[in-house]
Amino acid sequence: MRRKDTTLNMTKGYMSQALLLLLERQPYDQITIGEITAKAGVDRSTYYRHFTCKEDIVRFYYNALMDECSRAFRKSHCTTFDSYMRIRFKILYLHKTDLLRLHRSNLTHLLLDVMMDRYGREGVHDPTRLEQEFRRAYRTGGIYSTIRLWLDHGMRESPECMAAMASMYRPAEPLSPWNQVMDDVL
């Protein structure tokens, strides 16, 4: 069955879910574009309009997950880094099965790409913001490493425990309104 009247994000979402479902029964490197598009109910040409490689599908998934975290944080009206991390780890935990599948397929490094694109690379060309950008990259790497270690442990630790560990090394100051709006809390 081919899908009709879908938005761009819906179409990309169908393909990312198809890839995750295919990972249930076969290794990532053996999954073909044809299998992904057939499972997603889209034409092969649709895949090539939106993605250049399978890794782009994984990046889309991770970006959608980061968007989900951002929406939940904005909706919560929380103002501390600790509360931000609690929300982030709770949402990641909701996606435990998919995250562990991607991790077992050695695709977690793509999460770092997504996080760096979102939080760590902007404005580096501006010498007046260089220190801020290095600090942001350092914190992004630390949070990524914490998530990666959690995945290595099979996500056995609770989201609350993970948030506490991630917050341990950051000052407890409230987030600025600009940071809340921009989801730039690192």
C-alpha positions as CSV (number, residue, x, y, z in Angstrom):
1,M,0.0,0.0,0.0
2,R,1.4,3.4,-1.0
3,R,0.8,6.4,1.2
4,K,-0.9,9.5,-0.1
5,D,-1.4,13.0,1.3
6,T,1.5,12.8,3.7
7,T,3.7,15.6,4.9
8,L,7.5,15.6,4.5
9,N,8.0,14.7,8.2
10,M,5.4,12.0,8.1
11,T,7.1,10.4,5.1
12,K,10.5,10.6,6.7
13,G,9.0,9.2,9.9
14,Y,7.5,6.3,8.1
15,M,11.0,5.5,6.7
16,S,12.7,5.8,10.0
17,Q,10.1,3.6,11.7
18,A,10.5,1.1,8.8
19,L,14.3,1.0,9.4
20,L,13.8,0.5,13.1
21,L,11.4,-2.4,12.5
22,L,13.7,-4.0,10.1
23,L,16.5,-3.8,12.7
24,E,14.4,-6.2,14.8
25,R,15.3,-9.1,12.5
26,Q,18.3,-8.3,10.5
27,P,21.6,-6.4,10.8
28,Y,21.8,-2.8,9.7
29,D,24.3,-3.4,7.0
30,Q,22.1,-6.0,5.4
31,I,19.0,-3.8,5.2
32,T,18.4,-2.4,1.7
33,I,16.7,0.8,0.6
34,G,14.1,-1.3,-1.2
35,E,13.2,-3.1,2.1
36,I,12.9,0.3,3.9
37,T,10.7,1.8,1.2
38,A,8.5,-1.3,0.9
39,K,8.0,-1.4,4.7
40,A,7.4,2.3,4.8
41,G,4.9,2.2,2.0
42,V,6.7,4.8,-0.1
43,D,8.3,4.7,-3.5
44,R,12.1,4.3,-3.8
45,S,12.2,7.7,-5.5
46,T,10.7,9.2,-2.3
47,Y,13.6,7.9,-0.3
48,Y,16.1,9.5,-2.7
49,R,14.2,12.8,-2.6
50,H,14.7,13.0,1.2
51,F,17.8,11.0,2.1
52,T,21.2,10.3,0.5
53,C,22.0,7.3,2.7
54,K,20.6,5.1,5.5
55,E,22.5,7.1,8.1
56,D,20.4,10.1,7.1
57,I,17.3,8.2,8.2
58,V,18.9,7.5,11.6
59,R,19.9,11.2,11.9
60,F,16.3,12.1,11.2
61,Y,15.1,9.8,13.9
62,Y,17.6,11.3,16.4
63,N,16.5,14.8,15.4
64,A,12.9,13.9,15.9
65,L,13.7,12.6,19.3
66,M,15.6,15.8,20.2
67,D,12.5,17.8,19.0
68,E,10.3,15.6,21.3
69,C,12.5,16.5,24.2
70,S,12.5,20.2,23.4
71,R,8.7,20.2,23.1
72,A,8.3,18.4,26.4
73,F,10.7,20.8,28.1
74,R,8.9,23.9,26.8
75,K,5.6,22.5,27.9
76,S,6.9,21.8,31.4
77,H,7.8,25.4,32.1
78,C,10.8,24.2,34.1
79,T,13.8,26.5,34.3
80,T,16.7,24.4,35.6
81,F,19.2,22.2,33.8
82,D,18.4,19.4,36.1
83,S,14.7,19.5,35.2
84,Y,15.7,19.7,31.5
85,M,17.9,16.6,31.9
86,R,15.2,14.7,33.8
87,I,12.8,15.3,30.9
88,R,15.4,14.4,28.3
89,F,16.3,11.1,30.0
90,K,12.6,10.2,30.6
91,I,11.9,10.7,26.9
92,L,15.0,8.8,25.8
93,Y,13.8,5.9,28.1
94,L,10.4,5.8,26.4
95,H,12.4,5.0,23.2
96,K,14.6,2.5,24.9
97,T,13.9,-0.4,22.4
98,D,14.8,1.7,19.4
99,L,17.8,3.4,20.9
100,L,19.2,0.1,22.0
101,R,18.7,-1.4,18.5
102,L,20.5,1.6,17.0
103,H,23.3,1.3,19.6
104,R,23.8,-2.4,18.9
105,S,24.0,-1.5,15.2
106,N,26.9,0.9,16.1
107,L,24.9,4.0,15.0
108,T,25.0,5.9,18.3
109,H,27.8,8.1,17.0
110,L,25.2,9.7,14.7
111,L,23.4,11.0,17.8
112,L,26.6,13.0,18.5
113,D,26.4,14.5,15.0
114,V,22.9,15.6,15.6
115,M,23.6,17.0,19.1
116,M,26.7,18.9,17.7
117,D,24.7,20.3,14.8
118,R,22.0,21.4,17.2
119,Y,24.1,22.7,20.2
120,G,27.8,22.6,19.5
121,R,28.7,24.0,16.1
122,E,26.8,27.2,15.7
123,G,28.7,30.5,15.7
124,V,32.2,29.0,15.9
125,H,33.3,31.4,13.1
126,D,32.5,34.3,15.4
127,P,35.6,35.1,17.4
128,T,33.6,37.0,20.0
129,R,31.6,33.9,20.8
130,L,34.5,31.4,20.6
131,E,34.7,30.6,24.3
132,Q,30.9,30.1,24.5
133,E,31.0,27.8,21.6
134,F,33.9,25.7,23.0
135,R,32.0,25.4,26.3
136,R,28.9,24.3,24.5
137,A,30.8,21.7,22.5
138,Y,32.4,20.4,25.7
139,R,29.1,20.1,27.5
140,T,27.4,18.5,24.4
141,G,30.2,15.9,24.3
142,G,29.8,15.2,28.0
143,I,26.0,14.7,27.7
144,Y,26.5,12.5,24.7
145,S,29.1,10.4,26.5
146,T,26.7,10.0,29.4
147,I,23.9,8.8,27.1
148,R,26.3,6.5,25.3
149,L,27.5,4.9,28.6
150,W,23.8,4.5,29.5
151,L,23.2,2.7,26.3
152,D,26.3,0.5,26.9
153,H,24.7,-0.5,30.2
154,G,21.5,-1.4,28.4
155,M,19.7,1.6,29.9
156,R,19.4,-0.2,33.2
157,E,19.8,3.0,35.3
158,S,16.6,5.0,35.8
159,P,16.1,8.3,33.9
160,E,16.2,10.1,37.3
161,C,19.6,8.6,38.1
162,M,20.9,9.5,34.7
163,A,19.6,13.1,35.0
164,A,21.3,13.5,38.4
165,M,24.6,12.2,37.0
166,A,24.4,14.5,34.0
167,S,23.6,17.5,36.2
168,M,26.3,16.8,38.7
169,Y,29.0,18.6,36.8
170,R,27.0,21.7,35.7
171,P,26.3,24.7,37.9
172,A,22.7,24.7,39.2
173,E,21.8,28.1,37.8
174,P,18.4,28.6,36.2
175,L,18.3,28.6,32.4
176,S,17.9,32.0,30.8
177,P,14.7,32.8,28.9
178,W,16.7,32.9,25.6
179,N,18.2,29.4,26.3
180,Q,14.7,28.0,27.0
181,V,13.3,29.4,23.8
182,M,16.3,28.2,21.7
183,D,16.6,24.9,23.5
184,D,20.2,25.8,24.0
185,V,20.6,24.6,27.5
186,L,24.0,23.0,27.3
